[in-house]
């Protein structure tokens, strides 16, 4: 495992699909903050000040503690309009609703919403309501380093568009299977995306998420792609 990806961007993994990015200038972004997951339980205060919180889709294992985190940090929340509307009913302000193909600037960091192949719904405790279309994000930092968080998805050919337009340096890809890509699909996706580094996520949290980083490493052993396996709570730069 490498602990230095280059670009001066620090990436911290909180388990499942929850990450925090810190730019070389100290700007911070959290993605899919399910902080009370089986891999690791993290207090919202541990994430420190945040410039933005990004939500790929509305399922509970991604929306997670977004409400309490947003209220604690007063960070801008970037998500689909449907998710923003729901968060507004929960007392969250500072919302940026956007959709696929759009890019917003958050304190000098560009956040582009990309396609994902999945579903999205909000569990209100009284039933499910639509959560808009699932998405991924490409985060381009002040120095040009770009990270692609794919959200929950299967492989799709338009990942080549992400490569051609955004040229991500690191791709965070789900590998668990059942609800998302398995390692074979993730390896195919990694080749389409063309990032130098891949960080596997969304595996092992539940028994059904059976894909492993070791399988992905084996499938990509002949490619110029480094698989960076992160433990919950670990930070790489």
C-alpha positions in Angstrom: 0.0 0.0 0.0 1.2 3.5 -0.8 0.8 6.3 1.7 1.6 9.0 -0.8 -0.5 9.5 -3.9 1.0 12.9 -4.9 -0.7 16.2 -5.4 -0.6 17.2 -1.8 -4.2 16.2 -1.1 -4.9 14.3 2.1 -7.6 11.6 1.9 -9.1 10.1 5.0 -11.3 7.0 5.0 -14.0 6.5 7.6 -15.3 3.2 6.4 -17.7 2.0 3.7 -17.9 5.0 1.2 -17.2 7.9 3.7 -14.2 10.1 3.0 -12.7 13.4 3.9 -10.4 15.3 1.5 -8.1 18.1 2.5 -6.5 20.3 -0.1 -3.0 21.7 0.0 -4.5 25.0 1.1 -6.4 23.5 3.9 -9.9 23.3 2.3 -11.9 20.3 3.4 -14.6 18.2 1.8 -16.5 15.2 3.1 -18.3 12.7 0.9 -21.1 10.3 1.9 -20.7 10.8 5.6 -22.1 7.5 7.0 -19.9 7.9 10.1 -21.6 5.3 12.3 -20.9 2.3 10.2 -19.8 -1.2 11.2 -16.2 -0.6 10.1 -15.7 2.5 12.3 -17.8 4.8 14.4 -16.7 8.5 14.2 -18.0 11.5 15.9 -19.0 14.4 13.6 -16.6 16.6 15.5 -13.7 14.5 14.4 -14.0 15.7 10.8 -13.2 19.2 12.0 -14.2 22.3 9.9 -15.6 21.5 6.5 -16.1 23.6 3.4 -18.5 21.2 1.8 -20.4 17.9 2.2 -21.1 16.0 -1.0 -23.9 13.4 -1.1 -23.8 10.9 -4.1 -27.3 9.5 -3.4 -29.9 9.2 -0.7 -29.5 5.7 0.7 -28.8 5.6 4.4 -25.4 4.2 4.1 -24.3 7.3 2.2 -26.6 10.1 3.5 -25.6 8.9 6.9 -25.0 11.6 9.5 -25.2 14.4 6.9 -27.8 16.3 8.9 -25.9 16.4 12.2 -22.6 17.0 10.3 -24.0 19.9 8.3 -25.5 21.5 11.4 -22.2 21.1 13.3 -20.0 22.5 10.6 -22.3 24.8 8.7 -20.6 23.5 5.6 -22.3 23.8 2.2 -24.1 20.6 1.2 -23.9 19.7 -2.5 -26.4 17.1 -3.7 -29.3 16.5 -6.0 -32.3 18.9 -5.7 -34.4 16.1 -4.2 -31.9 15.4 -1.4 -31.5 19.1 -0.8 -35.2 19.5 -0.4 -35.3 16.7 2.2 -32.4 18.1 4.1 -34.1 21.5 4.2 -37.0 19.9 6.0 -34.6 18.6 8.6 -33.3 22.1 9.3 -30.2 22.0 7.1 -29.3 25.3 5.4 -26.5 26.3 3.0 -27.7 23.8 0.3 -26.5 23.7 -3.2 -28.8 21.6 -5.4 -27.2 20.5 -8.7 -27.4 17.8 -11.3 -25.3 15.7 -13.6 -23.0 17.5 -16.0 -22.9 20.6 -13.7 -19.9 22.0 -11.9 -19.9 24.2 -8.8 -17.1 26.1 -7.3 -16.6 25.7 -3.5 -14.0 28.1 -2.2 -11.7 27.4 -5.2 -12.4 23.7 -5.5 -14.4 22.6 -8.5 -17.1 19.9 -7.9 -18.5 18.2 -10.9 -21.5 15.8 -10.7 -21.2 12.7 -12.9 -23.3 9.8 -13.8 -23.8 6.6 -11.7 -25.8 3.5 -12.3 -27.8 2.7 -9.1 -31.0 3.7 -7.3 -31.7 6.4 -4.7 -34.4 6.7 -2.0 -34.8 8.3 1.4 -36.0 6.2 4.3 -38.1 8.6 6.4 -39.0 6.0 9.0 -42.5 6.0 7.5 -41.6 4.6 4.1 -39.3 5.5 1.2 -39.5 8.7 -0.9 -37.6 9.4 -4.1 -34.0 10.7 -3.7 -33.3 11.8 -7.2 -30.9 10.2 -9.6 -27.7 8.7 -8.1 -24.4 10.3 -9.0 -20.6 10.5 -8.6 -18.4 13.5 -8.1 -15.1 14.6 -9.6 -13.4 17.0 -7.1 -10.6 19.1 -8.7 -8.5 20.9 -6.1 -6.7 24.2 -6.4 -3.5 22.6 -7.7 -5.3 20.6 -10.4 -5.2 17.2 -8.6 -8.6 15.5 -9.3 -10.3 12.8 -7.3 -13.3 10.8 -8.6 -15.7 9.4 -6.0 -17.9 7.0 -8.0 -20.7 6.7 -5.4 -22.6 3.4 -5.7 -22.5 2.2 -9.3 -21.9 -0.5 -11.8 -19.4 0.0 -14.7 -20.7 2.0 -17.6 -19.0 3.1 -20.8 -19.5 6.8 -20.1 -16.7 6.5 -17.5 -14.5 7.2 -20.5 -16.1 10.6 -20.7 -15.0 11.2 -17.1 -11.5 10.2 -18.2 -11.5 12.5 -21.3 -13.0 15.6 -19.6 -11.7 15.4 -16.0 -8.6 13.2 -16.1 -8.9 12.1 -12.5 -5.6 11.2 -10.7 -7.3 8.9 -8.2 -10.6 7.0 -8.5 -12.6 5.7 -5.4 -14.5 2.7 -6.7 -17.0 0.4 -5.0 -16.0 -3.3 -5.3 -18.3 -5.2 -2.9 -20.7 -6.7 -5.5 -24.4 -7.4 -5.0 -25.4 -3.7 -4.8 -22.4 -2.3 -6.7 -19.6 -3.4 -8.9 -17.6 -6.5 -8.1 -13.8 -6.5 -8.5 -14.0 -7.7 -12.1 -16.3 -4.8 -13.1 -14.3 -2.4 -11.0 -11.1 -3.4 -12.8 -12.8 -2.8 -16.1 -14.0 0.6 -14.8 -10.5 1.5 -13.6 -9.2 1.0 -17.1 -12.0 3.2 -18.6 -11.3 5.9 -16.1 -7.5 5.8 -16.5 -6.6 7.1 -13.0 -3.1 6.3 -11.8 -4.5 5.3 -8.4 -7.6 3.4 -7.3 -8.9 3.3 -3.8 -11.5 0.4 -3.3 -14.5 1.1 -1.1 -18.0 -0.2 -0.3 -16.9 -3.8 0.5 -16.9 -5.9 3.6 -19.2 -3.7 5.6 -21.9 -6.4 5.4 -21.3 -10.1 4.5 -23.1 -9.6 1.2 -20.5 -7.2 0.0 -18.0 -9.9 -0.7 -15.6 -8.4 -3.2 -12.1 -7.8 -1.9 -9.2 -5.5 -2.6 -7.0 -8.6 -3.2 -9.1 -9.6 -6.1 -8.9 -6.1 -7.6 -5.1 -6.1 -7.2 -4.8 -9.4 -9.0 -7.0 -8.2 -11.8 -5.0 -5.0 -12.3 -1.5 -6.5 -11.8 -0.6 -6.0 -15.4 -1.9 -2.5 -15.6 -0.2 0.8 -14.7 -2.7 1.3 -11.9 -1.9 1.2 -8.2 -4.6 -0.1 -5.9 -4.3 1.7 -2.6 -6.1 -0.2 0.1 -7.1 1.9 3.1 -8.2 0.9 6.6 -11.0 2.8 8.3 -9.5 5.8 10.0 -6.4 5.9 7.8 -5.1 8.9 5.9 -3.1 8.9 2.7 -1.5 12.0 1.0 
